[in-house]
Each structure stands twice: as C-alpha cells, then as structure tokens.
C-alpha cells in the first residue's frame, strides 16, 4: 500500500496546534515517531501521514 506523506515546517505545527510552543510540538512528535505516522523529515520539517495529520488535529482541542 502506498502512503503519501505530508511535509510541514515545524513552526506551522507548533503555531497551529500548540500555540507556538515548539518544545511541546517537538515532544509530541518524538513521542509519536515509533508509530511511523509522524517523524522529523529534517531539523525544521515534519513528515506525517494523513492519519498522523488527523491525530495532531485531534490534539488541538486537548492543548487549548
């Protein structure tokens, strides 16, 4: 099965989901890397599957 990966700058994820808290965003991504849904593509970019994007979107409500 092919899995498309979406690439976002870390700042976008941090701003949209964690109110600009990059440390919290990094911790969340590091915690989810084992699932392969979310991973660091490089120092400033996150790569995620559609399921990973959906998971992070659900976290938005928990972090407000």
HULINWO-V684882 format. One record per residue. N is the residue number from 1. RES is the residue in one letter. OMEGA is omega in whole degrees, -180 to 180 (NA if undefined). NEAR is the number of other C-alpha atoms within 10 Angstrom. D_LAST is the distance of its C-alpha to the last C-alpha in Angstrom with 2 decimals. Layout:
# HULINWO-V684882
n->N res->RES omega->OMEGA near->NEAR d_last->D_LAST
n->N res->RES omega->OMEGA near->NEAR d_last->D_LAST
This chain:
# HULINWO-V684882
n->1 res->X omega->177 near->3 d_last->35.30
n->2 res->X omega->175 near->4 d_last->33.90
n->3 res->X omega->175 near->9 d_last->30.27
n->4 res->X omega->178 near->10 d_last->28.97
n->5 res->X omega->177 near->17 d_last->26.47
n->6 res->X omega->180 near->13 d_last->24.08
n->7 res->X omega->179 near->15 d_last->23.81
n->8 res->X omega->171 near->15 d_last->20.98
n->9 res->X omega->179 near->15 d_last->20.88
n->10 res->X omega->-179 near->21 d_last->18.48
n->11 res->X omega->179 near->18 d_last->17.24
n->12 res->X omega->179 near->16 d_last->16.24
n->13 res->X omega->-179 near->22 d_last->14.15
n->14 res->X omega->-179 near->17 d_last->12.63
n->15 res->X omega->-175 near->13 d_last->12.02
n->16 res->X omega->-172 near->13 d_last->10.79
n->17 res->X omega->-174 near->22 d_last->8.56
n->18 res->X omega->177 near->22 d_last->7.84
n->19 res->X omega->179 near->16 d_last->8.16
n->20 res->X omega->-179 near->15 d_last->11.77
n->21 res->X omega->-177 near->14 d_last->11.72
n->22 res->X omega->179 near->17 d_last->14.77
n->23 res->X omega->179 near->11 d_last->15.57
n->24 res->X omega->178 near->15 d_last->12.57
n->25 res->X omega->179 near->21 d_last->13.35
n->26 res->X omega->180 near->17 d_last->16.98
n->27 res->X omega->180 near->10 d_last->16.55
n->28 res->X omega->-180 near->15 d_last->14.87
n->29 res->X omega->179 near->22 d_last->17.73
n->30 res->X omega->179 near->13 d_last->20.35
n->31 res->X omega->-177 near->12 d_last->19.39
n->32 res->X omega->-177 near->14 d_last->19.83
n->33 res->X omega->-180 near->13 d_last->22.96
n->34 res->X omega->-179 near->10 d_last->25.31
n->35 res->X omega->-177 near->9 d_last->24.35
n->36 res->X omega->175 near->11 d_last->25.54
n->37 res->X omega->-176 near->19 d_last->22.77
n->38 res->X omega->175 near->26 d_last->21.18
n->39 res->X omega->175 near->22 d_last->23.14
n->40 res->X omega->175 near->18 d_last->23.74
n->41 res->X omega->171 near->14 d_last->26.41
n->42 res->X omega->-174 near->10 d_last->27.12
n->43 res->X omega->-175 near->8 d_last->25.62
n->44 res->X omega->-176 near->10 d_last->23.60
n->45 res->X omega->177 near->16 d_last->23.13
n->46 res->X omega->176 near->21 d_last->21.41
n->47 res->X omega->179 near->21 d_last->23.41
n->48 res->X omega->176 near->24 d_last->22.02
n->49 res->X omega->177 near->17 d_last->23.50
n->50 res->X omega->178 near->14 d_last->22.36
n->51 res->X omega->177 near->12 d_last->21.22
n->52 res->X omega->178 near->20 d_last->19.21
n->53 res->X omega->179 near->17 d_last->17.57
n->54 res->X omega->179 near->12 d_last->16.84
n->55 res->X omega->-180 near->13 d_last->15.38
n->56 res->X omega->178 near->20 d_last->12.99
n->57 res->X omega->178 near->14 d_last->12.03
n->58 res->X omega->-179 near->12 d_last->11.34
n->59 res->X omega->-178 near->14 d_last->9.04
n->60 res->X omega->-180 near->13 d_last->6.68
n->61 res->X omega->-179 near->10 d_last->5.66
n->62 res->X omega->-174 near->9 d_last->5.81
n->63 res->X omega->180 near->10 d_last->3.82
n->64 res->X omega->NA near->8 d_last->0.00
